[in-house]
Every structure is written in C-alpha cells, then in structure tokens.
Amino acid sequence: MNQEIFTARAHPNIAFIKYWGNRNSAFRLPENGSISMNLESLHTTTSVAVDPNLREDRFTLNGEIRSGSSFERVHAFLDLIRNKASNPYFAEVKSSSNFPSSAGIASSASAFAALAVSAAAAYGLDLNEKELSILARMGSGSASRSIPTGYAEWYASDSHTGSFAETIAPPEHWKLWDCVALVEKSGKKVGSTAGHMLAGTSILQPARVASAPSRLDLCRSAIKNRDFQKLADIIELDSNLMHAVMMTSHPPIMYWQPESLLIMKHVTEYRKNGLEVAYTLDAGPNVHVICTNKSHLEAKRRLGEIPGVLEVLSSPPGGGAELIHSSQN
Ligand code: DP6
C-alpha cells in the first residue's frame, strides 16, 4: 500500500526572555511568558507517514532507530494527534538536524515544531498557526515559539488554548545574529524537563516570575525599536536571573563552566568598548552571543580566540515551521 509522506522543517530558537518552570507540567503551561528569535542557519527536518500495517510507531533520529525516552516522548506526542484525529494508526517518523545534538543547542524546540507540522498534516488535521503552536508546546514548551516566524512571544496562561506563541516582528525587521560559543559538545547533565520541575524549589523563582512581565515589555519594545543597548541590558539580566534560580534550586543545577563565565566577562568588556554584543545562556554552558549585523563578524572572530571555545556557530533570524513536501511512498 502507498503511504503519503509529509515533511516539515523548523528552526530552533534562542530565548531572550526565558521559560523556566511550569504552572502545569502535563500541559507545559509556563510560569511566565517568554520571547525568542528563530535561528535560520540551523534546522530540523521531519517526515511522517501514517501506516495501517505498523504495530507500533517507529522513530529514526539522524539515521538511527530510537527506543527509550526519546521514542516515548515522540510516541506520547503522536497519541495526542491520533486522539484529535480519531485515527488509531501508527506512524513512521524520520527526523534529522543539520546541527549535532552534541553541539549543546536545544534541539527539542525545532524537533517538536517540525513534528507538530508534519504529523498534523499526515493525520489530516487542518490546524492554523496558533493551534500548531499550542500542539507543539505539548511536546516541548520552547517548540511553541518555533512555529511562528522571526521574533516570537509565547504567552503564559492558565488555559490550554491561551498559551501559544505568535510573531512580534518578522526576521527582516532586525538582522541580529546569534553567535554560539561552544565550550562543551557533550549532552547536558540535567535536561530542561527535569530542570523545570526544580524551579519551584528556589526561593528566587517567585521573584523572577513576578517581575517577568516588566522584562517582557522592555524586551518587546527593544525589538520593536531596534534598540540594541536596551536589548542587551534586559537579555543579560534575564539570563542571569534564570541561572540564579537554577543555582539556588534543591538540588542546585550549575550549568555554567569556568569558560562560560570567561566568555560572559569578555562580552561585557567588548560592549563597553563599542561592539554591539550581549550574552544569554540556556540550560547548558555554551554562550549565545547576540550581535548586530555590523558587529557579528568581529564578534565571531574574537569569540573564536577565547581559550576553551571549541567552535562558534552563527545564525541570523529565521522563519517559522513549514510543511516543505508531501509525496507517495
Ligand atoms: C532554558 O522547552 O527545552 O532553553 O518543555 O521540558 O521540553 P521542555 O523544556 P524546554 O525548555 C527550554 C528552557 C530554556 C529557556 C527557553 O528556551 O526559554
């Protein structure tokens, strides 16, 4: 029997205002809203074919058949879609990224955004962008922000249908770059899903969450006005606040390595001397250095010379998740 294959592509994103901690873990309803930029140069491509002959889902990641926790997460996500579509059949899922997961770039955002788009199409669900963002959020919170194009804001809400992301500015609005200084290429020790669970154990988390709306306002207007100095101040503060929560959780999570701090110190020094650069770190030791178009080549060169930096990846703002292909098997 011929199966139709649906293929989608999505980009990972870097958060300027971070998501850390859920008010409802099962639904991934975040404690606070967040803002991010999609990364054009990096992407995940995923194809899905529903197959009535399969007795279980099959998941291949970068050419390797997966079992265990990554398979379970994909399988649970497909169950949500099967329920919505009232279609019990299993699916063959093949996914690959053009960046190694060992590069320490969060791949769950692009992975679940691409899977949401390809699987919804394969199961015949006709979802709009908001509905796809809600669906992707159920797989990985940050994936909700990889559905819309460019700079996106994900809203915190008590309701399932109120928590989705939408574009606040398209990629061409402001050509910023994310230069990622890699200091470690191995996988992270505490994954974000486990980290979110610990956020509430830090006495700093309530203060971080209560003050998030004002940082969201500042970040949104810095993007709208293309005000780099204001953006730099707010993203560095927000990253430091999230890492302060991580470090003061029980048990504490320390994602920074000595090299991470060294890079952060260099970045603030470069900015004092006129280079438009600012740092932000996700749940890992690699340092994302946000740069203006005029500063990014010089920033990339200088970052590459800092001791301990293994490689510097770079990307301008990217588009949203898209269905790129459908074909008969
Ligand atoms: C530090 O979206 O990876 O990168 O919902 O459990 O998949 P799950 O978590 P995830 O968390 C991302 C955390 C972060 C900050 C951010 O991207 O906003």
Residues whose N, C-alpha, C, O or C-beta is under 5 A from the ligand:
A	BS01	DP6	A15 I17 K18 Y19 S34 S108 G139 S140 G141 S142 A143 S192 T193 D282 A283
